[in-house]
Amino acid sequence: MDNGRATFPFPYQPYNIQEDFMQTLYRALDQGKVGIFESPTGTGKSLSLICGALSWLTDHEEKRREETAALLQEGQASLCSPAAHSSTSSTEPDWITDFVQKKAERDLVSKLKDEELRRKKRNERLEMIRNNAQLKYAIKRKGCEEDEAVKLLNLSKEEQVEASGDQEDEELVVAEYESDDDSKSKSRFFGGADEEDDELVEEHVTKIYYCSRTHSQLAQFVREVQKSPFSKDISLVTLGSRQNLCINEEVRRLGSIQRINDRCMEMQKNKHQKQHHEEGAKRKRGQAKSVCPYNKASALQQIRDGLLGAVHDIEQLLKLGKETHSCPYYGTRLAVPPAQLVVLPYQMVLHEATRKAAGVQLKGQVLIIDEAHNLSDTLSGIHSAELTGAQLCRAQSQLTQYADRYKNRLKAKNVMYIKQILFVIEGLIRVLGGKAGQNPQTQTVQAGTEMHTINNFLFKAQIDNINLFKLQRYFEKSLISRKLGGFVEKYAGSGVALHIQSSSNKENRRTEGLNRYLQALQSNQSSAPVPSADQQGSAEAEKVLSASPMMQVEGFFMALTNSNTDGRVVVHRQGTLSESSVKFLLLNPAVHFAQVLEECRAVIIAGGTMQPVSDFKQELLFSAGVGEERIIEFSCGHVIPPDNILPIVLCSGPSGQELDFTFQNRDSPRMMDETGRILSNICNVVPGGVVCFFPSYEYSKRIISHWEASGALTRLGNKKKIFQEPKKAHQVEQVLGEFSRCIQRCALDSSGLTGALLFSVVGGKMSEGINFSDELGRCVVMVGMPYPNIKSPELQEKMAYLDAHLPHSKGKSPGHALVENLCMKAVNQSIGRAIRHRGDYSSIVLCDRRYSRPATLSKLPTWIKDRVSTHTTFGPAFAALRKFFVEKKLRPV
């Protein structure tokens, strides 16, 4: 069978490596493989993925149509012709055999006809949406009319006074719970689905799921799709959080993700309960429960059709939602089944519960995981959970006060489960060496770290007699975490204490409703709510409260009940109870990835730097039951000419000092001085920007302090302006902007400074996702090898687990290989920041003799490894560096 394609639609003449990439991708999808694709940044990886994958999808759908038509024709012909009776002896009469055979053929023909009819209807509707301008205008006009109606409705709402406190709290009290009857509890908590909503549900067509780490990467991918030849013919849907997609201003202004989610879900519940009240059931007097005006079946159908008719990024999606007066969050989820390309964050694909909630079905579909160099860590992170002593104490205090306030309104089952949750939380606090009901910041604990299996941990916490699976189910069905979050946010400052349960302040509670009403009036009079002095003063406390400690507790319970032999619990005590923590650690991420690999037709794992691939295959693929025959690998070089990159391994410095940045040697004054001299020489010959990566924040701080004392930092500052990576994430853009502007000024001004020097940290904010293209990164310097902390209990446990479960390779234990690979992955991510496009050029200086080891060199990306030169002395290396930049200056790229 031919699994290739001669040409691929592309917006311009593709590079040879892009054509190779698309050919290999096409074969991998056609044959149902698990592909590992490495394509350096700047080689057009996104467009290659889009054009290769969508070409396969187009061909696949055409092939299925032809096969269906052939089967239909064959089935109809068979029905028309008389049955050929079998010559073999049979106990059944001929007429029964004939009837059964004809019935099977009729069923097949009927099924094929139905499928063909549904496909035609779907295509006709898409064609109409894409071409019918009048329909688009009518939808827009209807949306405007509904917008006016909602404004009038809101004006009338402003005149209503809040209902009394107890009636108002109805949504905060958990409903009656029946643990042993799932069907009853399901109908009780979720209600019957709207009939009109059911009409919108469709079967899933063959599709491609594309996921990446951040929303900005997803937005960039969508823009690439819009530029591709498929932009007019593909049905694309972008999934995101409510915070990103909500257009209801009343909900959006709540700010925090948790509050937005809670309010939205409450409105959904009100929508489903509304029909029961209309059927004559008595309802308590008070304010009518609000439903979201953007979540109507007809409106959702409009936005779904609009989404499928053209490719939208997030901004365009929000605009479409406002025009059609319909919810983009729920509209995108309704559009998933008929969509051909679904773009979504990692979490929605890799976490099973989130996947189900988003309506993502992987069975028989294609999954592309981009930026997958840290996939193993991402999987472990998604399925791990950590609780601090402060969070446990807050959760215990808040739930105690919740149970006390509503003790007369909670049913017996709810009281029982709430007591069990409190018992478990108190057990976790005990494990950390603290006492519940006291401020965790004033409780001192004996420092130390312990590692436990799940069963041992439950015994130590004395909670092994509690059925955590039932408790976890109670969390899911009762929504206790959300209700507790709403309770705390509503009554913070009015009798609900942060840590210790205070005596109930009835006067505050009585006036709370009035205070909120007055604040609402004040916010209506101005364009934005003005926080009071008291609110501003307690902003930090509110921020802590809004972190929803019970949500964290629920996440910890979910982690404990998900894994057993593959999980460990780390008990980490330090200083005070507040700073201490319990952490669930997932040792085998393949457990959760196995289901994804099994369900999908094909999985493509892509990244700019996928080396080293061996551990990736062993830890995530082989351990998940994937055979070598199902794996296909592709790694391409860079599009830059060979002489545009100069990778150097430097084994010694200008004074002859051997560069050996092991933990024992790196703090010696001689080593630090030699590093300063290397940087000084590099800054003499490299124009523009130099980026220097240190193995850790601590070492960066120590070596820079040493240079300040010795005067080396001043000498460096005379050649290039010095910048340091900021500790806070929101300052990164500011520092990068100043770094860039300084380099631009120096290029125009022929004064003393020749550019800028940026000190950064491997694995920090500047080592991933930041582009040091062109003048921003003419040289990347890597000081030492960034090995992880080998004394970390988590790493030691992971190494021991791998040693016990994976085979040894080339005389190395899997645990030792893990440490080496973690180091080299971090190095590859950092040095890959420099070359970002075909015309770019840069040098890479690896300062440590250990980089010259063949095993270490083999773990570098191919496009760097093939061009690297190792220098045992500094002189020849410096001469090569100076020659490289002299030639670039004389012969610009």
N, C-alpha and C positions, 0 to 999 in steps of 0.2 A: 504494500500500500504506500502511495506517495504521501509523505507527511510534510512536504515543503511547499513553498510558494515562490514563484519566479520574481515577482516585484511586489512592493508594498506602497500604498499611497503615502506620500510624505510631503510636507509643506515646502521643502527645498531638496536639492540633491543630497542624499544622506552620505555620511562618511562610510568607508568600507566597514569599519568596526560596528557602525549602527546597522548596516545590512546583515552582518554576521549575527549580531545580537537578535534582530527580528526573526531571522531564519531559525535560530536555535530556540527562541521563545515559542514560535509557531509549532515546531515539532514537539516541544515539551507539553504544550497545551493539548495538542492533537492526540498524543500518546498517553496522557494522564500522568505525567511525571511530577516529581518534586524537584524544581529547578533552583539552583543557587547561582545567582547572576551578579557578577562584580563589574561595575562600569564606573570609572572615576568621575568625580564631579567635573563638569565642563565638556563631557563627551555626549551630551544630549540623551541621558538615560531615560528621562521622563517621556520624551517624544518617542523613543524606541519602544518603550513599554506600551504606550498608547496605540501607536500604529501597528505594532506586531500583534498585540492582544485583540484589538478590535478587528483587524483583518481576519484573524482566526474565527472570531465570533460571527462575523458576516458570512464567511464560508461555511461554518458549522450550521448556521440557521438555514442557509440555502440547501445544504446537503440533506438536512432533516426534512425540509419541505418536499424535496424530490423523492426521498424515501417514503414519506407519507403518501404522496400522490401515487407512487408505484404500488404500494401496499393496498391502497384504496381501490385502484383499478383492478388489481389481482383478486381482491376480495369480492368485488361486484361481479367480475367475470365468473368466479367460482360459484357464486350464488345462482347465476343464470344457467349454468351448465348442470346436467344431471350428475348425481353423486356417483363416483366410481366405487363399487362395493369391493371390500377387501376379500381376497381369495382365502385368507386364513380363517380357520374355524373360529366361531364366536358363539357364545351362549345367548347373546342378545339378537333379537330379530333385526332384519335389515332396516326396517322402517325406523326403529329406535336409534340405531347407529347413525342413520341418515339425518334424523331430527337433531341429535346432539351435535353432529358435525356442522349442520347448517346454522344451528343456534350460535355456536362459537364464532362462526364466520360472520353472522349478522351482528353479534356483539362487537366484534373487532371493527367492522365497517362503521357501525354506529359511533364507536369511540373515536375513530379516525376522523369521521365527519364532524363530530363535536369539536375536536381539537382544531381542525381546519377552520371551522366557523368562528371559534373564539379568536384565533389568530387573525383572521380577516377583519373581524369587528375591531380588534385592538389596533391594527394597522390603519384601518379607515378612520378611526377616531383621531389617531395621531396625525394623520394627513390633514384632517379637517382643522385640527388645532393649529397646525403649522401654517396652513394656507388661508384660513378663513378670517380675514381682518374684521369683518362685521361682528363675528362672534366675540372676538377679543374686545371690541369696542363695547359690546353689550355687557360683557362681564365687568369691564372697568366701570361702566356707568352704574350698574347694579351695586358694585362695591361702594361707589361714592354715595349712592342713596342710603345704603345701610350705614355708612359712616355717619351721615347726618342723624339718622335715627338713634344710633348709639350715643352721640353727643347729647341729644335731647334726653335720653334715658339717664345719662350721668348727671345732667342738671337737676332732674327730678330727684335722683338719689341723694344729692347733697342736702336736700331739705329734710331727709329722714333722720330721726334721732336713734342712737344705738339702743338695742334691746337691753334688758337687765342682765347682770353678770352671769347668773347661773344658766339662763337660757342661751346666752352668748357663748358659754363654754361647752355647749353641746358637742361641737366638733372636736374638742380636746379630750373627751372621755372615750376610752376604748369601748367598742361595742361588745355585746355578750359573746363569749368565746366557747366553742365546743371542740376540744382538741382531738377527739377520737372520731369525728365525722367530717372528713374532708369535704364531702359534697355539700353538707350544710354550711360549714364555715366558709366555703368558697362563695356560695350564693349570698351569704350574709355580708361578707366584706366587699364583694365586687359587684353584686347585683346582676341582673340580666342584661345582656348586651342590647343596645338599640337595634331594632330591626333595620332601620335605615343605614346604620353603620355596617351591618352585615352585608348589605348590598354592595358596599365599596370593596369588600375583601375579594382578592383575585388569587389565582394560582400563580406560582413563581415561574417566570420564563428563565431560560438559560442566561446567566449573567456573570459579570466579573465584579468581584468585590476588591476595591483598592483601598488599602489602609496605610497610614503613616503616623508618625509620632505626634505632630503638632497641627493645630488648625491652620497655621500659616503655610505649612508644607502642603496641606490638602488644598488650600486656596490656590497655591502656585500650580498644583497639578491640574486643577479645574481650568485655570487660565491657559495652560498648555493644550488641554482638550479643545478649548475654544479656538485655538490657533491651528488645530489639526484639520486635515481634510474630512474628518468624521463629524465635525461640529454640527452640521445640519441634519445628520441622519441618526445620531445616537441619542438614546434616552438616558440621561444622567441624573442621579439624585445624590445630594450631599446630606449626610446625617450629622447632626450636632447636638449639643446640649440645649436645654430650655433657655439657659442664660444667653446663648448665642442666637437662638431662633425666635424667642418670644416677642410678639409685637403688641401685647396688651400692656399699655403704659401703667395701669393700676398694679399689675404684677411685676413688671420690669423695675419699677422704682423701689421694690423691696430690697434690691441690691444683691444680697448673698444668694449663692446657688441653692442652699438648703431652703431658704424662705420662698424662693421662686418655685422650686419643686413642690413644696408643701401646699402652697396656694393653688398651683395648677391642678394638683391631684385632688385637692378638696373640691375645686370647681367641677372636675370630672365626676366625682362621687355625687355631687349635687345634681348634675345632669341626669345621671342614671336613676337617682331616687325620685326625681321630679315626677316621673310617670306614675309611681306608686301613690304619691299624694293626690294626683289628679284622679285616681281611681276611687276616691272617696275615703281614703284613710285619714284619720284625724291627725292634725299637726298642731304642735304647740304654737301659741301665739308668739309673735315676735317678728323681727326683721326677716324678710324672705331671703333664703339662701341664694347667693349669686351664682350664675353659671357664666362661662366665658362666651361672649358674643361672637368670638372668632371661630368657635368650634361647632359649627353646624354642618350636617352632612352635605348639603348642597354647596356650601362654601368650600368645604374640604375637597369636594369633587372638582370644583373650579381650579383650585390651586394645584391639585394633583395633575390635572390635564395640562395646565400651564407649564408645570415642571417637566413633564414628559415631552412637551412640544419643542423645547429649546433648552440649551445648556445654560444653567444659572450658577454664578458664584454666590457666596453668602449675602453680599450686599444686594445683588439683583433679586435674590430669593426673598429678602425682607421687604424690598420694594414691591414685589409681586404680591406678597401677603397683604400689604396695606392696600394695594389697588383692588384686590379681589375680596378684601375684608375677611380673610381666612387665615388660620393658624399654620405658619410654615413648619412648626415642630411636628404636629400631627399629620399635616399634609405630606411631608417628606416620607413619613413612615407608611402612609397609605400608598405612596408611589413606589415603594420598594419592590413589590411582587412583579409589576410589569416593566420595571426599569432594566436596562441592559448593562449599565455601569453604575455601581453604588460606591460612593467615596465616603469613608468614615474613619474615625480615630481607632487606634489599636484596641483600646479597652472594649469597644463594642463588638469586636470580633473574637478576641482572645479570652474574654471572661464569659463563661457560659450563661450565667444569670442575666448579665447585661445584654448578651446576644439575643436571648429569647425575648427580653423586654422590648428590644428595638425591632423585633420582627425579622431578624436576619436568619435566613435558612441556608446552610452551607451544603446540604445534600446535593451532590452532582454538579456543584458550581465551581468556578475558578476563583482562587484567592491570590491576590498579589500583595505581599508585605514589603513595603519600601522602607528605606533607612533601617534595615534589619540587622545592622552590625551588633546591636545590643539586645537582640531578641530574647536570648536566654535570661538576661538580667531583667528585661521588661516582664516576661512571664512570671519570674520569681517575685518581682515587685508587686504585680497585680494581685497575686494570690498569697502574699504575705500581709501581716498586720501587726501593728505595734500599739501598745497602750502605756501611757506614762502614769505615774502615781497621781499626778494632778488631775488627769482626765478621769481616772477611776473614782477619786474622791468627789469630783464634781458630779459625775453620773450618779453615785450613791446618794449624795445630798439632794440632788434634783428629783430623783425618783422617789425618795422618802417623802419629800414635800408634796409631790404630785399625789402619791397614795393617801397622804393625810388629808389633803384638800378635798379629794373626791371619794373618801372612804364610804360615804353613804350612797354613792351613785354607781360604784363599781360592783359587778357581779362576782360571785364567789370564785369562779374559775380565774377571773382576771386578778383578784387579790392573791390567789395561790401562786400564779405565775410571776406576779410582780415580786412577791416574797422570795421566790426561787432566784430571780434575777439579782435581787439585793444580796441574797446569801452567796451567790457565785462572786459578785463584785467584792464583797467583804473578804472572801477567800483569796482573791487575787491581791487585795491590799495586804493581807496577812503574809502572803508569800514574799512580798517586797519588804516585809519587816515593819509595816505600819499598822495603824489602827483606824478604822472607819469612824467618821463623825468628828475628826479633828483636822485642823488645817495642815495640809501636807507639806507646806513650806517650813513649818516649825518642827516637823518630825524628822529626827536624824536616824539614819539607818547604817548598818555595818556594810561597808563597801565590799563588792565582790561580784563575780559573774558565774552563773551556773547554766548548764545545758541539760535539758530533759527531753525524753521521749514524751509524746502526748499523754500516755497512760501514767507515767511516773509523775508528770506535772500535776495531773488531776488528783492523784493521791496526796502529793505534797500540799496542794491547796485545800485538801479535804473537801473536794467537790465531786469526788468520783461517784457519789450516790445520786447525783442529779443527772437526769436524762437530757443531755445537751441538744440532742436531735429534736426532741419535743420543744425545748426552749427556743431553738433556732426557728422552728416552724411557727411558734407563737410570735416571735419578732416579725416574721414575714407577713403573717395573716392579720395580726392586730394593728400593725403600723405604730407600735408603741413608741419607737424612737422619734418618729415624725410628730406624734402628738405631744410627747414630752418636750421636743424642741419648740413647738408652738406655744406650749404652756410657759416655758422659761422666758421666751422672747416677749410674751404678753405681760408677764408679771414680774419681770426683772426690776428690782428697785421697789417692789411693793410686797415685801414679805417673803420673797424667794431669795435665799442667801446663796452666796457663791460656793462656800464649802460647808459651813456648819449650819445646821438647821436652826433658824432664829425663831423666837416667839412670834406668832402670827400677828401682823400689824393690820388689824381690821380697818382702822381709819384710812390707811393707804389704799387698801383694797376697795373701800367704798368709793374713794375719789378717783380711782384709776381710770374708770370709764369716762368720767367727766374730763379729766386731764387730756386723755387721748382725743376726745371730741374737740376740745379747744385747740389742740395742736393741729388737728385736721382742718379746722376752720382757718387757722393761721396759714397753713400750707396752701389752701385754696386761694388765699388773697395774694400770695406772691408766686413768682414763677418757679421757685424751688423751696423746699422746706428749710427753715432756719433752725438749726439745733440750739437748744437752750444751753446756758452755761453749765448746768448740771449734766446735760447729755454729753457735752464736749469733755467735761472733766472725767466722766466714766466711760469714754470711748474705748479705752484699752480693755476694760472689764467686759464691755459688750462684745468686743471682738473675740475675747476668750470664750464667752458664752455661746456665741454664734457658731463656734467650731463643733458644736453638737457632740459632747462626749459619748452620749448613748449610741450615736451612729457608729462611733469608733468601737465601742463595746460589741455592737452587733456584728461589725466586720470581723472582729477577733473571734467571736463565736462561730461565724461562718467558716473561717479559716480552720479552726479546730475540728469542725465536723466534716470538712472536705477531705482531709488527708490523715493518714495514720503513720504507716511505716516511712512515708516520704517527708514527714514533717518533724520539726524539733521546736521546742520552746526555750528561748533564751531569757533568763531572769538576770537583769542587770541592775545592781544596787550601787548608787553613788551619792554620797553626801546626804541629801534629803530625800524624803519619800517623793516629793514633787518631781525631782529630776530622775528618779529610778524608773525602770520600765520592764514590761514583759513583751516579748516579741515572738510571733510565730514565724518560723523560717521554713520556706519550701526548698527542699534539697534537690528535688527532681522535677524540673519544669516540664519535662517530656510527658508527665502524667496528664497534664491539661492540654498539651499540644497534640497528643495522640488522637483525640476525638476530632480535632480540626483536620488533621491529615487523613483520617479514615473517611470522613464525610465528603470532603472536597474531591472533585474530579481531578484537579491539578492545583498545586500550591507553588507559587513563585516567590522566592525569598531573594530580594534584591538590595543592593547597597553600593555606595561608592567604594567602600573598603570592607571586604568580607573576610580578608585574611586575619588569622589563620583559620582555614576551613575545616581542618581535620577534627578539631575538638567540637566544632559546631555540629558536624555530622554525627559524631559519637554521642554527644550529650542530648541533642534534640531530635535527631532522626532515627538513628539505630535504636536508641533507648525507647522510642515510641513505636517500634516494630516495623519501621520502613526498611526494606531490603535495598542493598546496593544497586540492584538492577532498576529500581524506580527513581534513582537519583541521577540528575543530569547537571553538570557544572559548566559554567561559562565565565571566562575572565578575559577582559580585553585590555589592551594597552591604552595609553592616552593619545589624544588627537594632536598633542603638541609635537613638534620636531624633536628628535633626540637631543640636540644641542641646546634646548631651552630649559633643561633641568640639570642641576649639578648636585647630586647627593654625595656627601662625604662622611666617612666614618673616621673620627679623629681619636687616635689612641694616646696621644700625649700633647702637652701644651708648649708654648714658646720657650719656656725655660727647661724643657725636657721632662717635666713632672708627668708621670703616668696618670692617665685619667681613669680612675677607678672609684666611681661614686657609690660604693657599697655602703651599707648602714654604718659600718665601722670606720670608714675612711672619709666620708663626704663632709664631716664637720671639722676636719683638720684645717687650720689657717692656710697651709700651703695649697691645699686643694681649692679653697675658696679664692685665694689670690690668683692662682693659675686660671681659674674660670673667668675672673675679671680681666686678666690680660688677653685671653682668647676673644672675649666680647669686644674689648678695646680695638684689637687688630681687625676684627670683622667690621666694626663700625667705621674704620678708616677707609675701607674699600667698597662697602656696599652702599649704594645710593638708596634714598627713600626710606621705607620702613623695615625694621628688623623686629621679629617677634621671638622672644626667648621663653621657652617653657621649662618650668621647674617641676620636680616630681610631686611636690606637696606644698600646701600653704605654709606649713611650719618651716620647711627648708627655705622656701622663698623669703620668709621673714628673717630667718637667721642670716642667710648669705647677703641680703641687702643691708642689714644692720652692720655686718662685718665690713662691707664695702664703704658704708658711710664713715665708719671709724677710720678705715685705712686711707680714705681719700679717693679710692677707685671709682666710687659713684660720681664724684665731682668730675673726674677725668672723662667718664662716659658722657656726662651731661654737657661737657664742652663740645662734643661731636654731634650728639643727637639728644633731642628733648626726651626726657624719661616719663613714661606712663606706667601705671600699675593696674592690674585687673582689680575692679572693685569687689568688695565683699557682697554688696547688695545687688540683686538682679536688675532692679529698675535703673541702676546707674550705668549699666553696660553700654546702652545706646549713647549716653552722654560722653563717656570716655572714648568710645570708638569715633564719635563725631569730632572730638577735639584732636584725637590722634590723626584722623584723616585730614583735617584742616591744616594741622601743623605741617604735614608732609607736603601738601599742596603749596603752602606758603614758602617752604624751604626750596621747592623746585623752581619757584619764580625769583626768589631772593638768593643772591650768591654770597650771602654773609657766612659766618662761621658754621652754623648748623647745617648738616647734610640731610636731615630727616628726623625720624623719631624711633625710639626703642621702647617696645612694650613688654613688660614682664608679666607673664601669664602662668597658669598652673594646669598641668595635665588633668583632664577630667573636670576642669572648672568651667566657668561660664563662657570662656572664649575658645575652648578646645573643640566645641561642636556647634554646628549651625552658623558659625560666623565666617564670612568670606574675606580673606586677606588677599584680594586679587590685585594685580598690577603693582603700583608703587606702594601699596599698603603692606605687602609682604615679599620683598625681594630676597629675604633670607629668613629661614626658620631654624632656630637653634634649639636643640633638645639637650638639656643638661641632665645626665644620668639616665637611669632606667626606672620608670615609675612602677615598681613592684608593689602590690597591695600589702597591707600589714599582715604578715604571716602569723602574728601572735593573736590576731582577732579570733575569738571563739567561734564566730559564725563561719569564717573561712576554714578554720581547722576542722570543723564538723563536716563542711561541704567536701573537703579533701578526703576525709576518712570515708565518707559515704561513696564518693567516686571510686576510691581505691578498692572498696568492698564490692562494688557492683559493675565496674567496667574493666575490660581487659587491659593489661599493660602493653605499651607500644614502644618499640625500639629501646627497650631497657628502661623506660621512664614510667613512673607510676602516673595514673590519671590525675591524681591530686597535684603532683608536681607540674604536670603539663598544664593544668588549669591556671596555676600561678603565672607561668610563663606567657600563656595566651592572653590572660587578662592584662598583663603588662604591654604586650605587643599590640593588642587591640587599641589600647589607650594611645600608644605612640602613633599608630597609623592614622587615627582620627585627628591627632594634632598636626602631624606633618602634611596631611592632605588639605590643610586650610589654604595653602599657598597658590597652587596652580588651579585656576578656575575657568579658563577658556583657551582656545587654540593659540591665540597670539601672546599668551602670558609666559613669563619666564621667572625662574626663582632658583635659589640654592637651598639645600637642606644640610645642616651640619649636626651630626649625631655625636655628642661629646661623651664617650665612654668606650674603653677598649672592648667591653663585653659585646658591643654591637658587631664586632668583627667575627664573632663565632658563626660558623656556617649555619648551625641550627637556628640562630637568631636572625641572620640575614634572610633565610628562607621564608620567614614569617612577614617580611615586608611586602607591600603591594608589588605586583609583577613589574609595573611601569617604573617603579623606583628601584627595585632590586636589580633589574637588568642594567641599570646605568650607574650603580653605586661604585665608588672607589674608596678603598681603605688605605689610610696613611698612618704609618707607625710614628712618623715625626711630623712636627708642625710645619716646617719650611715648605715642603712640596705641596701640602694641602693649601697653605696660604697663597702660594704662587698660582695654583689652579683656580682659586677663588678670584684672585685679582685679574687673571687673564680672562675669566668668564665675563666679568662685568666691563672690562675694557673693550672686549669684542662686541658686547651688546650696545655699548655707547657709540662705537664706530659704525656698527651695522645694526641699526634699530630693527626690531621685529615688525 
